[in-house]
Amino acid sequence: MKPPARRPLLGLLAAAALLSCLLLLAPPPRLFPSSSSSARAPTSPYAHRPKLLFLLAGQSNMAGRGAPTSPLPAPYLPHPRLLRLAADRRWVAASPPLHADIDTHKTCGLGPAMPFAHRLLLSSSSPSSPSSLPAPSTVSDPGGEDLLVLGLVPCAVGGTRIWMWARGQPLYEAAVARARAAVAGGGGALGAVLWFQGESDTIEVDDARAYGGKMERLVADLREDLGSPNLLVIQVSVGLASGEGNYTDIVRDAQRSINLPNVILVDAMGLPLSDDQLHLSTEAQLRLGEMLAQAYLEFESSRDPKAI
């Protein structure tokens, strides 16, 4: 029989999650607090161009806890056509940490979204790429060439359980509002939701057993509220080592068993952890970004155009 879950850790997670929710309860329109770093970031010249948008949601491994290195690996460097929706809903040049003004109760680091986006940009410029990215993602430069512009919409907050992402909860409502603002701010289309969450739901058996139903409800609600019934959701499964409690297997089984169209799974099993044995290392985040990009590109290459 497995030992009982670690109660002190559960208490810390609950406190962190409560703080996150309190931070989100700011007066509108700032559903996420802004930070001085986002206030200093220049508005991108591509801010009002159509973009292919990706909603980044979940908890700390999506927000990013990878340790920065010097120099930064190339997939974490800024790119003129890679933008981030800041907490104040301005489009700024994307640079890590992407969630610094979103997941404000912890120090954010490197996550999977920048490597993911760089891989898509590389694919869009490669004539041999087998995938075709959606038309709303391209804009024309003065020479007439179609260019891919990507918009990342950070919404992840560390220490959160899936019930905190239910419709009506501050995290969910803020994510939907930011996604709508992203579409309105220059136009474009949502390419996918990148979802990495579940570690905090491995602590209590009731949370673990309820995970599958709550995840399916979350996907259905997002699609309805964002007016995108075929919206792709790429979820990252919880790795056995990164689960915080004794019920990781139950959550992993639930993630594998999601029975909805256009929901695909990327498995984090075996990705290396940082020294805290909880968060993915920088190396792991680089690999995960590549895995997410590959999953997206393969999905797009096989997608029925009539279903878009």
CORLIN-V598490 format. One record per residue. N is the residue number from 1. PSI is psi in radians with two decimals (999 if undefined). Layout:
BEGIN
N:PSI, N:PSI
END
This chain:
BEGIN
1:2.37, 2:2.55, 3:2.76, 4:2.70, 5:2.74, 6:1.85, 7:-0.71, 8:-0.70, 9:-0.72, 10:-0.72, 11:-0.72, 12:-0.72, 13:-0.74, 14:-0.70, 15:-0.74, 16:-0.72, 17:-0.70, 18:-0.73, 19:-0.70, 20:-0.80, 21:-0.70, 22:-0.65, 23:-0.51, 24:-0.25, 25:0.68, 26:2.75, 27:2.56, 28:2.70, 29:0.08, 30:1.47, 31:-0.37, 32:2.49, 33:2.57, 34:2.87, 35:2.89, 36:-0.55, 37:-0.70, 38:-0.55, 39:-0.54, 40:-0.34, 41:2.32, 42:2.56, 43:2.39, 44:2.53, 45:-0.28, 46:0.17, 47:-0.61, 48:0.30, 49:2.67, 50:2.46, 51:2.68, 52:2.07, 53:2.53, 54:2.13, 55:2.15, 56:1.98, 57:2.80, 58:-2.46, 59:-2.60, 60:-0.60, 61:-0.36, 62:-0.74, 63:-0.59, 64:2.10, 65:0.18, 66:2.43, 67:2.25, 68:2.54, 69:2.84, 70:2.04, 71:2.84, 72:2.50, 73:2.60, 74:-0.67, 75:-0.08, 76:0.06, 77:2.65, 78:2.69, 79:2.41, 80:-0.43, 81:0.41, 82:1.94, 83:2.80, 84:2.39, 85:1.90, 86:2.97, 87:-0.52, 88:0.19, 89:0.51, 90:2.54, 91:2.08, 92:2.87, 93:2.32, 94:2.24, 95:2.59, 96:2.64, 97:2.26, 98:-0.54, 99:0.31, 100:-0.59, 101:0.20, 102:-1.00, 103:1.30, 104:-0.15, 105:-0.06, 106:2.84, 107:2.05, 108:2.68, 109:-2.35, 110:2.31, 111:-2.91, 112:-0.20, 113:-0.68, 114:-0.85, 115:-0.65, 116:-0.87, 117:-0.72, 118:-0.65, 119:-0.67, 120:-0.71, 121:-0.72, 122:-0.73, 123:-0.67, 124:-0.41, 125:-0.01, 126:2.10, 127:-0.42, 128:0.03, 129:2.33, 130:-0.14, 131:2.68, 132:2.07, 133:2.66, 134:2.55, 135:-0.65, 136:-0.19, 137:-0.09, 138:2.54, 139:2.86, 140:2.33, 141:3.05, 142:-0.44, 143:-0.01, 144:0.01, 145:2.38, 146:2.32, 147:2.45, 148:2.20, 149:2.20, 150:2.45, 151:2.06, 152:2.34, 153:1.56, 154:2.34, 155:-0.05, 156:2.55, 157:2.22, 158:2.62, 159:0.21, 160:2.51, 161:2.88, 162:-0.49, 163:-0.42, 164:-0.16, 165:0.25, 166:2.67, 167:2.33, 168:-0.36, 169:2.64, 170:-0.69, 171:-0.76, 172:-0.84, 173:-0.65, 174:-0.71, 175:-0.75, 176:-0.75, 177:-0.69, 178:-0.67, 179:-0.75, 180:-0.73, 181:-0.63, 182:-0.75, 183:-0.71, 184:-0.52, 185:1.17, 186:-0.20, 187:-3.10, 188:-2.79, 189:2.61, 190:2.10, 191:-0.69, 192:2.83, 193:2.20, 194:2.01, 195:2.11, 196:1.75, 197:2.77, 198:-0.33, 199:-0.73, 200:-0.27, 201:0.10, 202:0.00, 203:-0.77, 204:2.34, 205:-0.61, 206:-0.68, 207:-0.77, 208:-0.76, 209:-0.48, 210:-0.06, 211:-0.83, 212:-0.81, 213:-0.69, 214:-0.60, 215:-0.74, 216:-0.66, 217:-0.70, 218:-0.80, 219:-0.80, 220:-0.73, 221:-0.75, 222:-0.78, 223:-0.70, 224:-0.83, 225:-0.42, 226:0.06, 227:0.63, 228:1.43, 229:-0.35, 230:0.30, 231:2.25, 232:2.36, 233:2.08, 234:1.93, 235:2.50, 236:2.20, 237:2.61, 238:2.28, 239:2.60, 240:-0.67, 241:-0.52, 242:-0.15, 243:2.42, 244:-0.23, 245:-2.80, 246:0.03, 247:0.59, 248:-0.71, 249:-0.66, 250:-0.76, 251:-0.73, 252:-0.74, 253:-0.71, 254:-0.72, 255:-0.67, 256:-0.37, 257:0.09, 258:2.15, 259:1.16, 260:2.55, 261:2.67, 262:0.56, 263:2.02, 264:2.79, 265:2.34, 266:2.21, 267:2.15, 268:0.05, 269:2.25, 270:-0.15, 271:2.40, 272:2.57, 273:2.78, 274:-3.11, 275:-0.40, 276:-0.07, 277:0.51, 278:-0.72, 279:2.64, 280:2.48, 281:2.99, 282:-0.75, 283:-0.76, 284:-0.70, 285:-0.65, 286:-0.81, 287:-0.71, 288:-0.70, 289:-0.72, 290:-0.72, 291:-0.74, 292:-0.74, 293:-0.74, 294:-0.72, 295:-0.74, 296:-0.81, 297:-0.70, 298:-0.68, 299:-0.82, 300:-0.64, 301:-0.42, 302:0.03, 303:2.44, 304:2.07, 305:-0.48, 306:-0.32, 307:-0.14, 308:999
END
